Amino acid sequence: MTTRKKKRFIAGATCPKCHAQDTMMLFLENNVEKVECVACSYQMVQPQEQIVKAGRKSEQVIGVFKPE
């Protein structure tokens, strides 16, 4: 089951597929940011590298291994 909450439209945004303006909405689905065009249903998902960067902030380094 997927849950969608608080859909927000992005003012001035243009869909990369159909080029319609002011049709892009931002929402969270299963803790992943998604953007969808309400005109043509084109979807974009938050890039994986941004998700990884967000997770790295809370990690701690215990030691550094330097083979010689």
mmCIF file as Biopython writes it, N, C-alpha, C and O atoms, coordinates in Angstrom:
data_model
#
loop_
_atom_site.group_PDB
_atom_site.id
_atom_site.type_symbol
_atom_site.label_atom_id
_atom_site.label_alt_id
_atom_site.label_comp_id
_atom_site.label_asym_id
_atom_site.label_entity_id
_atom_site.label_seq_id
_atom_site.pdbx_PDB_ins_code
_atom_site.Cartn_x
_atom_site.Cartn_y
_atom_site.Cartn_z
_atom_site.occupancy
_atom_site.B_iso_or_equiv
_atom_site.auth_seq_id
_atom_site.auth_asym_id
_atom_site.pdbx_PDB_model_num
ATOM 1   N N  . MET A ? 1  ? 0.839  -1.182 0.000   1.0 0.0 1  A 1 
ATOM 2   C CA . MET A ? 1  ? 0.000  0.000  0.000   1.0 0.0 1  A 1 
ATOM 3   C C  . MET A ? 1  ? 0.879  1.240  0.000   1.0 0.0 1  A 1 
ATOM 4   O O  . MET A ? 1  ? 1.778  1.358  0.833   1.0 0.0 1  A 1 
ATOM 5   N N  . THR A ? 2  ? 0.637  2.164  -0.919  1.0 0.0 2  A 1 
ATOM 6   C CA . THR A ? 2  ? 1.404  3.403  -0.965  1.0 0.0 2  A 1 
ATOM 7   C C  . THR A ? 2  ? 0.584  4.519  -0.347  1.0 0.0 2  A 1 
ATOM 8   O O  . THR A ? 2  ? -0.644 4.537  -0.441  1.0 0.0 2  A 1 
ATOM 9   N N  . THR A ? 3  ? 1.276  5.442  0.280   1.0 0.0 3  A 1 
ATOM 10  C CA . THR A ? 3  ? 0.594  6.568  0.884   1.0 0.0 3  A 1 
ATOM 11  C C  . THR A ? 3  ? 1.137  7.852  0.288   1.0 0.0 3  A 1 
ATOM 12  O O  . THR A ? 3  ? 2.350  8.041  0.191   1.0 0.0 3  A 1 
ATOM 13  N N  . ARG A ? 4  ? 0.239  8.726  -0.106  1.0 0.0 4  A 1 
ATOM 14  C CA . ARG A ? 4  ? 0.604  10.037 -0.635  1.0 0.0 4  A 1 
ATOM 15  C C  . ARG A ? 4  ? 0.040  11.077 0.305   1.0 0.0 4  A 1 
ATOM 16  O O  . ARG A ? 4  ? -1.120 11.000 0.710   1.0 0.0 4  A 1 
ATOM 17  N N  . LYS A ? 5  ? 0.864  12.052 0.653   1.0 0.0 5  A 1 
ATOM 18  C CA . LYS A ? 5  ? 0.404  13.111 1.537   1.0 0.0 5  A 1 
ATOM 19  C C  . LYS A ? 5  ? 0.886  14.450 1.020   1.0 0.0 5  A 1 
ATOM 20  O O  . LYS A ? 5  ? 1.953  14.538 0.412   1.0 0.0 5  A 1 
ATOM 21  N N  . LYS A ? 6  ? 0.113  15.485 1.256   1.0 0.0 6  A 1 
ATOM 22  C CA . LYS A ? 6  ? 0.462  16.861 0.958   1.0 0.0 6  A 1 
ATOM 23  C C  . LYS A ? 6  ? 1.079  17.060 -0.424  1.0 0.0 6  A 1 
ATOM 24  O O  . LYS A ? 6  ? 2.295  17.197 -0.560  1.0 0.0 6  A 1 
ATOM 25  N N  . LYS A ? 7  ? 0.248  17.073 -1.419  1.0 0.0 7  A 1 
ATOM 26  C CA . LYS A ? 7  ? 0.700  17.363 -2.775  1.0 0.0 7  A 1 
ATOM 27  C C  . LYS A ? 7  ? 0.847  18.879 -2.892  1.0 0.0 7  A 1 
ATOM 28  O O  . LYS A ? 7  ? -0.070 19.631 -2.562  1.0 0.0 7  A 1 
ATOM 29  N N  . ARG A ? 8  ? 2.013  19.314 -3.366  1.0 0.0 8  A 1 
ATOM 30  C CA . ARG A ? 8  ? 2.264  20.750 -3.516  1.0 0.0 8  A 1 
ATOM 31  C C  . ARG A ? 8  ? 2.631  21.029 -4.963  1.0 0.0 8  A 1 
ATOM 32  O O  . ARG A ? 8  ? 3.456  20.322 -5.542  1.0 0.0 8  A 1 
ATOM 33  N N  . PHE A ? 9  ? 2.031  22.047 -5.548  1.0 0.0 9  A 1 
ATOM 34  C CA . PHE A ? 9  ? 2.380  22.424 -6.911  1.0 0.0 9  A 1 
ATOM 35  C C  . PHE A ? 9  ? 3.608  23.319 -6.888  1.0 0.0 9  A 1 
ATOM 36  O O  . PHE A ? 9  ? 3.797  24.112 -5.966  1.0 0.0 9  A 1 
ATOM 37  N N  . ILE A ? 10 ? 4.445  23.181 -7.920  1.0 0.0 10 A 1 
ATOM 38  C CA . ILE A ? 10 ? 5.676  23.947 -8.029  1.0 0.0 10 A 1 
ATOM 39  C C  . ILE A ? 10 ? 5.409  25.083 -9.011  1.0 0.0 10 A 1 
ATOM 40  O O  . ILE A ? 10 ? 5.277  24.847 -10.211 1.0 0.0 10 A 1 
ATOM 41  N N  . ALA A ? 11 ? 5.330  26.311 -8.509  1.0 0.0 11 A 1 
ATOM 42  C CA . ALA A ? 11 ? 5.005  27.477 -9.327  1.0 0.0 11 A 1 
ATOM 43  C C  . ALA A ? 11 ? 6.073  27.723 -10.379 1.0 0.0 11 A 1 
ATOM 44  O O  . ALA A ? 11 ? 7.263  27.780 -10.071 1.0 0.0 11 A 1 
ATOM 45  N N  . GLY A ? 12 ? 5.638  27.869 -11.620 1.0 0.0 12 A 1 
ATOM 46  C CA . GLY A ? 12 ? 6.537  28.192 -12.721 1.0 0.0 12 A 1 
ATOM 47  C C  . GLY A ? 12 ? 7.282  27.008 -13.298 1.0 0.0 12 A 1 
ATOM 48  O O  . GLY A ? 12 ? 8.024  27.166 -14.267 1.0 0.0 12 A 1 
ATOM 49  N N  . ALA A ? 13 ? 7.105  25.821 -12.728 1.0 0.0 13 A 1 
ATOM 50  C CA . ALA A ? 13 ? 7.811  24.631 -13.222 1.0 0.0 13 A 1 
ATOM 51  C C  . ALA A ? 13 ? 7.196  24.166 -14.544 1.0 0.0 13 A 1 
ATOM 52  O O  . ALA A ? 13 ? 5.984  24.243 -14.744 1.0 0.0 13 A 1 
ATOM 53  N N  . THR A ? 14 ? 8.060  23.682 -15.438 1.0 0.0 14 A 1 
ATOM 54  C CA . THR A ? 14 ? 7.624  23.191 -16.742 1.0 0.0 14 A 1 
ATOM 55  C C  . THR A ? 14 ? 7.939  21.703 -16.842 1.0 0.0 14 A 1 
ATOM 56  O O  . THR A ? 14 ? 9.041  21.277 -16.497 1.0 0.0 14 A 1 
ATOM 57  N N  . CYS A ? 15 ? 6.994  20.923 -17.305 1.0 0.0 15 A 1 
ATOM 58  C CA . CYS A ? 15 ? 7.176  19.477 -17.462 1.0 0.0 15 A 1 
ATOM 59  C C  . CYS A ? 15 ? 8.199  19.210 -18.568 1.0 0.0 15 A 1 
ATOM 60  O O  . CYS A ? 15 ? 8.071  19.753 -19.665 1.0 0.0 15 A 1 
ATOM 61  N N  . PRO A ? 16 ? 9.219  18.378 -18.294 1.0 0.0 16 A 1 
ATOM 62  C CA . PRO A ? 16 ? 10.212 18.075 -19.320 1.0 0.0 16 A 1 
ATOM 63  C C  . PRO A ? 16 ? 9.663  17.223 -20.475 1.0 0.0 16 A 1 
ATOM 64  O O  . PRO A ? 16 ? 10.274 17.163 -21.542 1.0 0.0 16 A 1 
ATOM 65  N N  . LYS A ? 17 ? 8.524  16.569 -20.267 1.0 0.0 17 A 1 
ATOM 66  C CA . LYS A ? 17 ? 7.959  15.708 -21.312 1.0 0.0 17 A 1 
ATOM 67  C C  . LYS A ? 17 ? 6.963  16.459 -22.203 1.0 0.0 17 A 1 
ATOM 68  O O  . LYS A ? 17 ? 7.128  16.504 -23.422 1.0 0.0 17 A 1 
ATOM 69  N N  . CYS A ? 18 ? 5.930  17.047 -21.589 1.0 0.0 18 A 1 
ATOM 70  C CA . CYS A ? 18 ? 4.882  17.698 -22.391 1.0 0.0 18 A 1 
ATOM 71  C C  . CYS A ? 18 ? 5.034  19.221 -22.452 1.0 0.0 18 A 1 
ATOM 72  O O  . CYS A ? 18 ? 4.297  19.881 -23.184 1.0 0.0 18 A 1 
ATOM 73  N N  . HIS A ? 19 ? 5.970  19.779 -21.704 1.0 0.0 19 A 1 
ATOM 74  C CA . HIS A ? 19 ? 6.290  21.211 -21.678 1.0 0.0 19 A 1 
ATOM 75  C C  . HIS A ? 19 ? 5.153  22.092 -21.162 1.0 0.0 19 A 1 
ATOM 76  O O  . HIS A ? 19 ? 5.153  23.299 -21.403 1.0 0.0 19 A 1 
ATOM 77  N N  . ALA A ? 20 ? 4.191  21.507 -20.460 1.0 0.0 20 A 1 
ATOM 78  C CA . ALA A ? 20 ? 3.120  22.286 -19.846 1.0 0.0 20 A 1 
ATOM 79  C C  . ALA A ? 20 ? 3.678  22.988 -18.613 1.0 0.0 20 A 1 
ATOM 80  O O  . ALA A ? 20 ? 4.488  22.421 -17.880 1.0 0.0 20 A 1 
ATOM 81  N N  . GLN A ? 21 ? 3.241  24.222 -18.389 1.0 0.0 21 A 1 
ATOM 82  C CA . GLN A ? 21 ? 3.741  24.988 -17.249 1.0 0.0 21 A 1 
ATOM 83  C C  . GLN A ? 21 ? 2.717  24.957 -16.113 1.0 0.0 21 A 1 
ATOM 84  O O  . GLN A ? 21 ? 1.509  24.904 -16.346 1.0 0.0 21 A 1 
ATOM 85  N N  . ASP A ? 22 ? 3.224  24.992 -14.892 1.0 0.0 22 A 1 
ATOM 86  C CA . ASP A ? 22 ? 2.403  24.981 -13.665 1.0 0.0 22 A 1 
ATOM 87  C C  . ASP A ? 22 ? 1.557  23.719 -13.525 1.0 0.0 22 A 1 
ATOM 88  O O  . ASP A ? 22 ? 0.439  23.777 -13.014 1.0 0.0 22 A 1 
ATOM 89  N N  . THR A ? 23 ? 2.081  22.579 -13.973 1.0 0.0 23 A 1 
ATOM 90  C CA . THR A ? 23 ? 1.353  21.317 -13.832 1.0 0.0 23 A 1 
ATOM 91  C C  . THR A ? 23 ? 2.127  20.305 -12.994 1.0 0.0 23 A 1 
ATOM 92  O O  . THR A ? 23 ? 1.686  19.167 -12.834 1.0 0.0 23 A 1 
ATOM 93  N N  . MET A ? 24 ? 3.281  20.710 -12.456 1.0 0.0 24 A 1 
ATOM 94  C CA . MET A ? 24 ? 4.132  19.800 -11.693 1.0 0.0 24 A 1 
ATOM 95  C C  . MET A ? 24 ? 3.773  19.854 -10.214 1.0 0.0 24 A 1 
ATOM 96  O O  . MET A ? 24 ? 3.714  20.931 -9.621  1.0 0.0 24 A 1 
ATOM 97  N N  . MET A ? 25 ? 3.532  18.675 -9.618  1.0 0.0 25 A 1 
ATOM 98  C CA . MET A ? 25 ? 3.241  18.615 -8.183  1.0 0.0 25 A 1 
ATOM 99  C C  . MET A ? 25 ? 4.297  17.764 -7.491  1.0 0.0 25 A 1 
ATOM 100 O O  . MET A ? 25 ? 4.782  16.779 -8.049  1.0 0.0 25 A 1 
ATOM 101 N N  . LEU A ? 26 ? 4.645  18.150 -6.280  1.0 0.0 26 A 1 
ATOM 102 C CA . LEU A ? 26 ? 5.651  17.472 -5.471  1.0 0.0 26 A 1 
ATOM 103 C C  . LEU A ? 26 ? 4.931  16.765 -4.331  1.0 0.0 26 A 1 
ATOM 104 O O  . LEU A ? 26 ? 4.038  17.333 -3.704  1.0 0.0 26 A 1 
ATOM 105 N N  . PHE A ? 27 ? 5.328  15.510 -4.064  1.0 0.0 27 A 1 
ATOM 106 C CA . PHE A ? 27 ? 4.726  14.773 -2.957  1.0 0.0 27 A 1 
ATOM 107 C C  . PHE A ? 27 ? 5.710  13.730 -2.456  1.0 0.0 27 A 1 
ATOM 108 O O  . PHE A ? 27 ? 6.676  13.391 -3.139  1.0 0.0 27 A 1 
ATOM 109 N N  . LEU A ? 28 ? 5.454  13.226 -1.256  1.0 0.0 28 A 1 
ATOM 110 C CA . LEU A ? 28 ? 6.250  12.150 -0.669  1.0 0.0 28 A 1 
ATOM 111 C C  . LEU A ? 28 ? 5.481  10.853 -0.802  1.0 0.0 28 A 1 
ATOM 112 O O  . LEU A ? 28 ? 4.299  10.787 -0.462  1.0 0.0 28 A 1 
ATOM 113 N N  . GLU A ? 29 ? 6.150  9.815  -1.300  1.0 0.0 29 A 1 
ATOM 114 C CA . GLU A ? 29 ? 5.534  8.494  -1.413  1.0 0.0 29 A 1 
ATOM 115 C C  . GLU A ? 29 ? 6.529  7.486  -0.865  1.0 0.0 29 A 1 
ATOM 116 O O  . GLU A ? 29 ? 7.610  7.301  -1.424  1.0 0.0 29 A 1 
ATOM 117 N N  . ASN A ? 30 ? 6.158  6.834  0.236   1.0 0.0 30 A 1 
ATOM 118 C CA . ASN A ? 30 ? 7.048  5.875  0.913   1.0 0.0 30 A 1 
ATOM 119 C C  . ASN A ? 30 ? 8.400  6.507  1.259   1.0 0.0 30 A 1 
ATOM 120 O O  . ASN A ? 30 ? 9.449  5.896  1.057   1.0 0.0 30 A 1 
ATOM 121 N N  . ASN A ? 31 ? 8.362  7.721  1.776   1.0 0.0 31 A 1 
ATOM 122 C CA . ASN A ? 31 ? 9.543  8.492  2.181   1.0 0.0 31 A 1 
ATOM 123 C C  . ASN A ? 31 ? 10.485 8.829  1.031   1.0 0.0 31 A 1 
ATOM 124 O O  . ASN A ? 31 ? 11.670 9.069  1.264   1.0 0.0 31 A 1 
ATOM 125 N N  . VAL A ? 32 ? 9.992  8.852  -0.198  1.0 0.0 32 A 1 
ATOM 126 C CA . VAL A ? 32 ? 10.775 9.240  -1.368  1.0 0.0 32 A 1 
ATOM 127 C C  . VAL A ? 32 ? 10.074 10.418 -2.026  1.0 0.0 32 A 1 
ATOM 128 O O  . VAL A ? 32 ? 8.876  10.356 -2.301  1.0 0.0 32 A 1 
ATOM 129 N N  . GLU A ? 33 ? 10.833 11.517 -2.285  1.0 0.0 33 A 1 
ATOM 130 C CA . GLU A ? 33 ? 10.261 12.683 -2.950  1.0 0.0 33 A 1 
ATOM 131 C C  . GLU A ? 33 ? 10.012 12.364 -4.418  1.0 0.0 33 A 1 
ATOM 132 O O  . GLU A ? 33 ? 10.886 11.844 -5.112  1.0 0.0 33 A 1 
ATOM 133 N N  . LYS A ? 34 ? 8.814  12.681 -4.875  1.0 0.0 34 A 1 
ATOM 134 C CA . LYS A ? 34 ? 8.462  12.470 -6.275  1.0 0.0 34 A 1 
ATOM 135 C C  . LYS A ? 34 ? 7.821  13.730 -6.823  1.0 0.0 34 A 1 
ATOM 136 O O  . LYS A ? 34 ? 7.179  14.487 -6.094  1.0 0.0 34 A 1 
ATOM 137 N N  . VAL A ? 35 ? 8.005  13.946 -8.129  1.0 0.0 35 A 1 
ATOM 138 C CA . VAL A ? 35 ? 7.376  15.059 -8.832  1.0 0.0 35 A 1 
ATOM 139 C C  . VAL A ? 35 ? 6.600  14.447 -9.981  1.0 0.0 35 A 1 
ATOM 140 O O  . VAL A ? 35 ? 7.113  13.599 -10.710 1.0 0.0 35 A 1 
ATOM 141 N N  . GLU A ? 36 ? 5.351  14.887 -10.138 1.0 0.0 36 A 1 
ATOM 142 C CA . GLU A ? 36 ? 4.505  14.327 -11.194 1.0 0.0 36 A 1 
ATOM 143 C C  . GLU A ? 36 ? 3.786  15.441 -11.928 1.0 0.0 36 A 1 
ATOM 144 O O  . GLU A ? 36 ? 3.338  16.412 -11.318 1.0 0.0 36 A 1 
ATOM 145 N N  . CYS A ? 37 ? 3.678  15.297 -13.238 1.0 0.0 37 A 1 
ATOM 146 C CA . CYS A ? 37 ? 2.927  16.240 -14.059 1.0 0.0 37 A 1 
ATOM 147 C C  . CYS A ? 37 ? 1.467  15.786 -14.074 1.0 0.0 37 A 1 
ATOM 148 O O  . CYS A ? 37 ? 1.179  14.634 -14.399 1.0 0.0 37 A 1 
ATOM 149 N N  . VAL A ? 38 ? 0.549  16.683 -13.726 1.0 0.0 38 A 1 
ATOM 150 C CA . VAL A ? 38 ? -0.869 16.314 -13.701 1.0 0.0 38 A 1 
ATOM 151 C C  . VAL A ? 38 ? -1.462 16.296 -15.112 1.0 0.0 38 A 1 
ATOM 152 O O  . VAL A ? 38 ? -2.557 15.770 -15.315 1.0 0.0 38 A 1 
ATOM 153 N N  . ALA A ? 39 ? -0.750 16.864 -16.087 1.0 0.0 39 A 1 
ATOM 154 C CA . ALA A ? 39 ? -1.247 16.878 -17.463 1.0 0.0 39 A 1 
ATOM 155 C C  . ALA A ? 39 ? -0.945 15.572 -18.195 1.0 0.0 39 A 1 
ATOM 156 O O  . ALA A ? 39 ? -1.811 15.030 -18.883 1.0 0.0 39 A 1 
ATOM 157 N N  . CYS A ? 40 ? 0.302  15.058 -18.045 1.0 0.0 40 A 1 
ATOM 158 C CA . CYS A ? 40 ? 0.684  13.865 -18.826 1.0 0.0 40 A 1 
ATOM 159 C C  . CYS A ? 40 ? 1.137  12.689 -17.952 1.0 0.0 40 A 1 
ATOM 160 O O  . CYS A ? 40 ? 1.517  11.646 -18.484 1.0 0.0 40 A 1 
ATOM 161 N N  . SER A ? 41 ? 1.105  12.835 -16.631 1.0 0.0 41 A 1 
ATOM 162 C CA . SER A ? 41 ? 1.475  11.795 -15.661 1.0 0.0 41 A 1 
ATOM 163 C C  . SER A ? 41 ? 2.965  11.437 -15.652 1.0 0.0 41 A 1 
ATOM 164 O O  . SER A ? 41 ? 3.340  10.397 -15.111 1.0 0.0 41 A 1 
ATOM 165 N N  . TYR A ? 42 ? 3.821  12.279 -16.242 1.0 0.0 42 A 1 
ATOM 166 C CA . TYR A ? 42 ? 5.271  12.064 -16.202 1.0 0.0 42 A 1 
ATOM 167 C C  . TYR A ? 42 ? 5.739  12.172 -14.756 1.0 0.0 42 A 1 
ATOM 168 O O  . TYR A ? 42 ? 5.322  13.083 -14.041 1.0 0.0 42 A 1 
ATOM 169 N N  . GLN A ? 43 ? 6.605  11.252 -14.313 1.0 0.0 43 A 1 
ATOM 170 C CA . GLN A ? 43 ? 7.106  11.263 -12.933 1.0 0.0 43 A 1 
ATOM 171 C C  . GLN A ? 43 ? 8.616  11.326 -12.891 1.0 0.0 43 A 1 
ATOM 172 O O  . GLN A ? 43 ? 9.303  10.752 -13.736 1.0 0.0 43 A 1 
ATOM 173 N N  . MET A ? 44 ? 9.122  12.029 -11.898 1.0 0.0 44 A 1 
ATOM 174 C CA . MET A ? 44 ? 10.546 12.062 -11.599 1.0 0.0 44 A 1 
ATOM 175 C C  . MET A ? 44 ? 10.704 11.679 -10.138 1.0 0.0 44 A 1 
ATOM 176 O O  . MET A ? 44 ? 9.887  12.057 -9.298  1.0 0.0 44 A 1 
ATOM 177 N N  . VAL A ? 45 ? 11.758 10.928 -9.836  1.0 0.0 45 A 1 
ATOM 178 C CA . VAL A ? 45 ? 12.028 10.483 -8.476  1.0 0.0 45 A 1 
ATOM 179 C C  . VAL A ? 45 ? 13.337 11.093 -8.027  1.0 0.0 45 A 1 
ATOM 180 O O  . VAL A ? 45 ? 14.239 11.313 -8.836  1.0 0.0 45 A 1 
ATOM 181 N N  . GLN A ? 46 ? 13.442 11.370 -6.724  1.0 0.0 46 A 1 
ATOM 182 C CA . GLN A ? 46 ? 14.665 11.928 -6.164  1.0 0.0 46 A 1 
ATOM 183 C C  . GLN A ? 46 ? 15.848 11.036 -6.541  1.0 0.0 46 A 1 
ATOM 184 O O  . GLN A ? 46 ? 15.792 9.825  -6.327  1.0 0.0 46 A 1 
ATOM 185 N N  . PRO A ? 47 ? 16.922 11.613 -7.100  1.0 0.0 47 A 1 
ATOM 186 C CA . PRO A ? 47 ? 18.083 10.800 -7.482  1.0 0.0 47 A 1 
ATOM 187 C C  . PRO A ? 47 ? 18.683 10.050 -6.294  1.0 0.0 47 A 1 
ATOM 188 O O  . PRO A ? 47 ? 18.724 10.572 -5.180  1.0 0.0 47 A 1 
ATOM 189 N N  . GLN A ? 48 ? 19.145 8.829  -6.539  1.0 0.0 48 A 1 
ATOM 190 C CA . GLN A ? 48 ? 19.730 7.987  -5.494  1.0 0.0 48 A 1 
ATOM 191 C C  . GLN A ? 48 ? 20.888 8.667  -4.787  1.0 0.0 48 A 1 
ATOM 192 O O  . GLN A ? 48 ? 21.013 8.526  -3.570  1.0 0.0 48 A 1 
ATOM 193 N N  . GLU A ? 49 ? 21.755 9.411  -5.509  1.0 0.0 49 A 1 
ATOM 194 C CA . GLU A ? 49 ? 22.922 10.029 -4.878  1.0 0.0 49 A 1 
ATOM 195 C C  . GLU A ? 49 ? 22.516 11.032 -3.808  1.0 0.0 49 A 1 
ATOM 196 O O  . GLU A ? 49 ? 23.221 11.180 -2.810  1.0 0.0 49 A 1 
ATOM 197 N N  . GLN A ? 50 ? 21.382 11.732 -3.996  1.0 0.0 50 A 1 
ATOM 198 C CA . GLN A ? 50 ? 20.912 12.663 -2.979  1.0 0.0 50 A 1 
ATOM 199 C C  . GLN A ? 50 ? 20.416 11.911 -1.749  1.0 0.0 50 A 1 
ATOM 200 O O  . GLN A ? 50 ? 20.578 12.384 -0.624  1.0 0.0 50 A 1 
ATOM 201 N N  . ILE A ? 51 ? 19.820 10.755 -1.954  1.0 0.0 51 A 1 
ATOM 202 C CA . ILE A ? 51 ? 19.364 9.941  -0.827  1.0 0.0 51 A 1 
ATOM 203 C C  . ILE A ? 51 ? 20.566 9.453  -0.023  1.0 0.0 51 A 1 
ATOM 204 O O  . ILE A ? 51 ? 20.552 9.488  1.207   1.0 0.0 51 A 1 
ATOM 205 N N  . VAL A ? 52 ? 21.604 8.999  -0.721  1.0 0.0 52 A 1 
ATOM 206 C CA . VAL A ? 52 ? 22.812 8.516  -0.061  1.0 0.0 52 A 1 
ATOM 207 C C  . VAL A ? 52 ? 23.486 9.639  0.722   1.0 0.0 52 A 1 
ATOM 208 O O  . VAL A ? 52 ? 23.919 9.426  1.855   1.0 0.0 52 A 1 
ATOM 209 N N  . LYS A ? 53 ? 23.581 10.836 0.132   1.0 0.0 53 A 1 
ATOM 210 C CA . LYS A ? 53 ? 24.194 11.980 0.817   1.0 0.0 53 A 1 
ATOM 211 C C  . LYS A ? 53 ? 23.434 12.313 2.092   1.0 0.0 53 A 1 
ATOM 212 O O  . LYS A ? 53 ? 24.048 12.622 3.114   1.0 0.0 53 A 1 
ATOM 213 N N  . ALA A ? 54 ? 22.120 12.254 2.047   1.0 0.0 54 A 1 
ATOM 214 C CA . ALA A ? 54 ? 21.309 12.569 3.223   1.0 0.0 54 A 1 
ATOM 215 C C  . ALA A ? 54 ? 21.568 11.568 4.338   1.0 0.0 54 A 1 
ATOM 216 O O  . ALA A ? 54 ? 21.575 11.943 5.510   1.0 0.0 54 A 1 
ATOM 217 N N  . GLY A ? 55 ? 21.779 10.317 4.001   1.0 0.0 55 A 1 
ATOM 218 C CA . GLY A ? 55 ? 22.045 9.280  4.995   1.0 0.0 55 A 1 
ATOM 219 C C  . GLY A ? 55 ? 23.433 9.365  5.573   1.0 0.0 55 A 1 
ATOM 220 O O  . GLY A ? 55 ? 23.633 8.956  6.716   1.0 0.0 55 A 1 
ATOM 221 N N  . ARG A ? 56 ? 24.384 9.866  4.856   1.0 0.0 56 A 1 
ATOM 222 C CA . ARG A ? 56 ? 25.778 9.937  5.301   1.0 0.0 56 A 1 
ATOM 223 C C  . ARG A ? 56 ? 25.997 10.953 6.419   1.0 0.0 56 A 1 
ATOM 224 O O  . ARG A ? 56 ? 26.968 10.827 7.164   1.0 0.0 56 A 1 
ATOM 225 N N  . LYS A ? 57 ? 25.144 11.939 6.560   1.0 0.0 57 A 1 
ATOM 226 C CA . LYS A ? 57 ? 25.329 12.975 7.573   1.0 0.0 57 A 1 
ATOM 227 C C  . LYS A ? 57 ? 25.341 12.412 8.992   1.0 0.0 57 A 1 
ATOM 228 O O  . LYS A ? 57 ? 26.033 12.938 9.864   1.0 0.0 57 A 1 
ATOM 229 N N  . SER A ? 58 ? 24.589 11.363 9.222   1.0 0.0 58 A 1 
ATOM 230 C CA . SER A ? 58 ? 24.469 10.831 10.575  1.0 0.0 58 A 1 
ATOM 231 C C  . SER A ? 58 ? 25.507 9.759  10.893  1.0 0.0 58 A 1 
ATOM 232 O O  . SER A ? 58 ? 25.570 9.277  12.024  1.0 0.0 58 A 1 
ATOM 233 N N  . GLU A ? 59 ? 26.327 9.378  9.900   1.0 0.0 59 A 1 
ATOM 234 C CA . GLU A ? 59 ? 27.329 8.345  10.133  1.0 0.0 59 A 1 
ATOM 235 C C  . GLU A ? 59 ? 28.550 8.917  10.836  1.0 0.0 59 A 1 
ATOM 236 O O  . GLU A ? 59 ? 28.853 10.103 10.703  1.0 0.0 59 A 1 
ATOM 237 N N  . GLN A ? 60 ? 29.248 8.072  11.582  1.0 0.0 60 A 1 
ATOM 238 C CA . GLN A ? 60 ? 30.453 8.483  12.274  1.0 0.0 60 A 1 
ATOM 239 C C  . GLN A ? 60 ? 31.610 7.600  11.823  1.0 0.0 60 A 1 
ATOM 240 O O  . GLN A ? 60 ? 31.443 6.398  11.617  1.0 0.0 60 A 1 
ATOM 241 N N  . VAL A ? 61 ? 32.789 8.211  11.671  1.0 0.0 61 A 1 
ATOM 242 C CA . VAL A ? 61 ? 33.982 7.466  11.287  1.0 0.0 61 A 1 
ATOM 243 C C  . VAL A ? 61 ? 34.670 6.980  12.547  1.0 0.0 61 A 1 
ATOM 244 O O  . VAL A ? 61 ? 34.957 7.770  13.447  1.0 0.0 61 A 1 
ATOM 245 N N  . ILE A ? 62 ? 34.936 5.677  12.616  1.0 0.0 62 A 1 
ATOM 246 C CA . ILE A ? 62 ? 35.605 5.100  13.776  1.0 0.0 62 A 1 
ATOM 247 C C  . ILE A ? 62 ? 37.113 5.152  13.573  1.0 0.0 62 A 1 
ATOM 248 O O  . ILE A ? 62 ? 37.853 5.464  14.506  1.0 0.0 62 A 1 
ATOM 249 N N  . GLY A ? 63 ? 37.569 4.853  12.383  1.0 0.0 63 A 1 
ATOM 250 C CA . GLY A ? 63 ? 39.001 4.884  12.089  1.0 0.0 63 A 1 
ATOM 251 C C  . GLY A ? 63 ? 39.225 4.820  10.588  1.0 0.0 63 A 1 
ATOM 252 O O  . GLY A ? 63 ? 38.308 4.506  9.829   1.0 0.0 63 A 1 
ATOM 253 N N  . VAL A ? 64 ? 40.434 5.115  10.164  1.0 0.0 64 A 1 
ATOM 254 C CA . VAL A ? 64 ? 40.767 5.078  8.756   1.0 0.0 64 A 1 
ATOM 255 C C  . VAL A ? 64 ? 41.844 4.041  8.536   1.0 0.0 64 A 1 
ATOM 256 O O  . VAL A ? 64 ? 42.886 4.074  9.191   1.0 0.0 64 A 1 
ATOM 257 N N  . PHE A ? 65 ? 41.603 3.113  7.614   1.0 0.0 65 A 1 
ATOM 258 C CA . PHE A ? 65 ? 42.564 2.059  7.311   1.0 0.0 65 A 1 
ATOM 259 C C  . PHE A ? 65 ? 43.396 2.485  6.106   1.0 0.0 65 A 1 
ATOM 260 O O  . PHE A ? 65 ? 42.854 2.768  5.037   1.0 0.0 65 A 1 
ATOM 261 N N  . LYS A ? 66 ? 44.724 2.528  6.284   1.0 0.0 66 A 1 
ATOM 262 C CA . LYS A ? 66 ? 45.609 2.910  5.176   1.0 0.0 66 A 1 
ATOM 263 C C  . LYS A ? 66 ? 46.624 1.783  4.951   1.0 0.0 66 A 1 
ATOM 264 O O  . LYS A ? 66 ? 47.631 1.703  5.655   1.0 0.0 66 A 1 
ATOM 265 N N  . PRO A ? 67 ? 46.357 0.914  3.970   1.0 0.0 67 A 1 
ATOM 266 C CA . PRO A ? 67 ? 47.315 -0.164 3.690   1.0 0.0 67 A 1 
ATOM 267 C C  . PRO A ? 67 ? 48.593 0.410  3.082   1.0 0.0 67 A 1 
ATOM 268 O O  . PRO A ? 67 ? 48.546 1.346  2.284   1.0 0.0 67 A 1 
ATOM 269 N N  . GLU A ? 68 ? 49.731 -0.160 3.466   1.0 0.0 68 A 1 
ATOM 270 C CA . GLU A ? 68 ? 51.012 0.348  2.960   1.0 0.0 68 A 1 
ATOM 271 C C  . GLU A ? 68 ? 51.686 -0.627 2.062   1.0 0.0 68 A 1 
ATOM 272 O O  . GLU A ? 68 ? 52.773 -0.350 1.555   1.0 0.0 68 A 1 
#
